[in-house]
Each structure stands twice: as C-alpha cells, then as structure tokens.
Amino acid sequence: MATKKIPRATARRLPIYYRYLTILLNAKKERVSSTELSEAVQVDSATIRRDFSYFGELGKRGYGYDVASLLKFFKGILHQDSLVSVALVGVGSLGSALLNFNFHQDTNLRISAAFDNKPELANKIKSGIPVYPASDIKKQLQEQQIDIVILTVPGDKAQDVTDQLVDAGVKGILNFSPVRLSVPKGVQVQNIDLTNELQTLIYFIKNYSNDND
C-alpha cells in the first residue's frame, strides 16, 4: 500500500485509533461513530473526521464507520500485517525493562536483537533475546535486516552509537537518551524524554488542576 504523506500530528494519532478499533472488533462491535471514537480516545470528533479525511471516504454519513473495514485499512497503513523486527542498544535498567516487555504480544513489533558493550552481557540470552557485543552492531543489523533501533545508552555515548547505527543502515531510532541526536536526512528519530514528560506532568498538576484539556 502506498504511503500517503499526512501531518505528523495525525500520524501520531493513528496507532491510538488502531488500538481502540481492535478493542471494538474483539467486543464484536460492527460500527462506530466519530462521536463514540472521540469519547473513547479523547480526541475531538472534528479532529477524528479530519484525520480520516486524508485517506478518502472511510465512513458513511448517518452510518459511521465499519469497524472491521476501518481496522483493516489502518492495519495496512501502520504496516501491522507483517512482523517487524527491531533492535535494542543499551541493556541497562531501562533496556532490560524493555526487553522484558517486548512488543509482539500487542503489536506486530518484536525486539529480536540487543547490544551492549559490557562483556558480562555479551553473547548471552536475556528475556529470550540474544545480546551481542556492541562491536557486532553493524554486522548483526545488516545480517538480520533490522533498520529500526531502540536506543537506551547514556547521553555521552548516544551520538557515537547513533553514528554507528546510521553507518549500519538504520532508518529509524526511538531515542531514550537525554540528548538530541544528529542524523542525516532520511533517518527518523523519535525522542522519548521521561524527565521532560514528568516535569510537564508536574506543571499541569500545579497549574491545571481543574482542567483536563
């Protein structure tokens, strides 16, 4: 299926819609309105309709959306119809937690390889995932055809490791390190800053205690 370029804000909401539609299908629900979706995912119905409009006519006026058809459509858009292997670099406390969680239970994602520079971790199996020495990053990523990596290394190591990942052909990095990475055009980075999120949450608690917006 060809990828249609849409606003990034819309793209970020697609997995939310997909997960809720999966819940509806499992509950044997055949159709859903934008209002019902709005209440469930906490996105206003006008935004939902606008998001869906980027992909053409997905629903019918007066009927709503067919759950099975809409789920099948988003499954293709999000590439949930085939298994995607990702790698994890940095098997510290956070990395270990992510290995324990893995993703294949809920999605088509699977952590299939991990890397760490600590000798005591190399060439071991952790949470069912093989851990390779950091020196094997390029070799293993290319052999296993992995182009998405979760990065959980310390900030002072993040850019050097990123350069290795780019050299290995990685196209996407989920960055848990506290630094902003420099990557060439064509490599996508998603930054997950837990400290920033917690600080934002604390600010909201202090300043928007009576407002859920």
C-alpha positions in Angstrom: 0.0 0.0 0.0 1.4 3.4 -1.0 2.1 5.7 1.9 0.2 9.0 1.9 2.0 11.9 3.4 -0.1 13.3 6.2 0.5 15.8 9.1 2.7 14.4 11.8 0.1 15.2 14.4 -2.4 13.0 12.5 0.2 10.2 12.1 0.8 10.2 15.9 -2.9 9.6 16.5 -3.2 6.6 14.0 -1.9 4.0 16.5 -4.4 5.3 19.1 -7.3 4.8 16.6 -5.9 1.4 15.6 -5.8 0.1 19.2 -9.3 1.2 20.1 -10.7 -0.3 16.8 -9.0 -3.6 17.8 -10.8 -3.5 21.1 -14.1 -2.8 19.4 -13.6 -5.7 17.0 -12.8 -8.1 19.8 -16.0 -6.9 21.5 -18.0 -7.9 18.3 -18.9 -4.3 17.6 -19.7 -3.8 13.9 -19.8 0.0 13.5 -18.7 3.1 15.4 -19.4 6.9 15.1 -16.8 9.6 15.3 -18.5 10.8 18.5 -18.1 7.3 20.1 -14.4 7.3 19.0 -14.0 10.8 20.4 -15.2 9.8 23.8 -13.0 6.7 23.9 -9.7 8.1 22.7 -10.2 11.7 24.0 -9.7 13.3 20.6 -12.5 15.7 19.5 -14.7 14.3 16.8 -13.9 17.1 14.3 -10.2 16.2 14.5 -11.0 12.5 14.0 -13.0 13.3 10.9 -10.3 15.5 9.6 -7.7 12.8 10.3 -9.7 10.2 8.4 -10.4 12.6 5.5 -6.7 12.4 4.5 -7.4 8.9 3.4 -10.6 9.5 1.5 -14.1 8.3 2.4 -13.7 5.9 5.2 -17.2 6.2 6.6 -20.8 6.9 5.6 -23.0 9.8 6.8 -25.6 8.6 9.1 -23.9 5.2 9.5 -20.5 5.9 10.9 -17.5 3.6 10.3 -17.5 -0.1 9.7 -15.1 -1.4 12.5 -13.7 -4.4 10.6 -13.1 -2.4 7.4 -11.6 0.6 9.2 -9.3 -1.7 11.2 -8.2 -3.5 8.1 -7.4 -0.2 6.5 -5.3 1.2 9.4 -3.6 -2.2 9.7 -2.2 -1.7 6.2 -1.4 2.0 6.8 0.5 1.1 10.0 2.2 -2.0 8.5 0.6 -4.2 11.1 0.1 -7.0 8.6 3.7 -8.3 8.8 6.2 -8.8 11.6 8.7 -6.0 12.1 11.9 -6.8 14.0 13.7 -4.1 15.9 16.9 -4.0 17.9 17.7 -2.5 21.3 21.1 -0.9 22.1 22.0 -0.5 25.8 20.9 -3.3 28.1 20.9 -1.3 31.3 18.0 -0.9 33.7 15.7 0.7 31.2 16.8 -1.5 28.3 16.3 -4.6 30.4 12.8 -3.5 31.3 12.0 -3.0 27.6 13.4 -6.5 26.8 11.1 -8.0 29.5 8.1 -6.1 28.0 8.9 -6.7 24.3 6.1 -5.8 21.9 4.9 -8.8 20.0 2.0 -9.6 22.4 0.1 -6.4 21.4 1.5 -5.5 18.0 3.5 -6.9 15.1 6.7 -5.5 16.6 9.4 -7.7 18.1 12.8 -7.0 19.7 14.9 -9.6 18.0 18.4 -8.5 19.0 20.1 -6.4 21.7 23.6 -4.9 22.0 25.7 -3.8 24.9 29.4 -3.0 25.5 29.6 -4.8 28.9 31.5 -8.1 28.5 29.4 -9.8 31.1 26.2 -9.3 29.0 27.6 -10.1 25.5 26.7 -13.5 23.9 24.0 -14.2 26.5 20.3 -14.6 26.2 18.2 -12.1 28.2 14.4 -12.3 28.4 14.6 -14.6 25.4 16.6 -12.1 23.3 20.2 -12.6 22.2 22.5 -9.9 23.4 25.5 -9.2 21.2 28.7 -7.2 21.9 28.4 -3.6 20.7 31.2 -4.3 18.2 28.8 -6.6 16.3 26.1 -3.9 15.7 26.8 -3.3 12.0 27.2 -7.0 11.2 24.1 -8.2 13.0 21.8 -5.4 12.0 22.7 -5.9 8.3 22.5 -9.7 8.5 19.1 -9.6 10.3 17.9 -6.8 8.1 16.9 -4.6 11.0 16.6 -0.9 10.3 14.8 0.3 13.5 16.6 0.6 16.8 15.6 1.5 20.4 18.4 3.5 21.9 18.8 3.4 25.7 22.5 4.3 26.2 23.9 7.1 28.4 23.8 10.5 26.9 27.6 10.8 26.5 27.6 7.7 24.3 24.4 8.4 22.3 25.8 10.3 19.3 28.7 7.9 18.8 26.3 4.9 18.9 23.9 6.7 16.6 26.7 7.3 14.0 27.4 3.5 14.1 23.7 2.8 13.6 23.5 5.2 10.6 26.5 3.5 9.1 24.8 0.2 9.5 21.8 1.4 7.5 19.3 2.1 10.3 16.4 4.3 9.2 14.6 4.9 12.5 15.7 5.4 16.1 13.5 5.5 19.2 15.7 7.6 21.4 15.5 7.3 25.2 18.8 9.1 25.8 18.7 12.6 27.2 20.4 14.2 24.2 19.1 15.3 20.8 20.7 13.2 18.1 22.2 14.5 14.8 21.3 12.3 11.9 21.3 12.6 8.1 18.3 13.2 6.1 16.3 10.0 5.6 16.8 8.8 9.2 13.8 9.4 11.5 14.3 9.9 15.3 11.5 9.8 17.9 12.7 11.2 21.3 11.3 9.8 24.5 12.3 12.1 27.4 10.9 10.7 30.6 12.2 13.6 32.7 10.6 16.1 30.4 7.3 14.3 30.5 7.3 14.1 34.3 8.2 17.8 34.6 5.4 18.6 32.2 3.0 16.5 34.2 4.0 18.2 37.4 3.5 21.6 35.8 0.0 20.6 34.6 -0.9 19.3 38.1 0.2 22.6 39.7 -1.4 24.9 37.1 -4.3 23.0 35.5 -5.7 21.0 38.4 -9.3 21.7 37.4 -8.7 21.4 33.6 -8.3 18.1 31.7 -7.5 19.9 28.4 
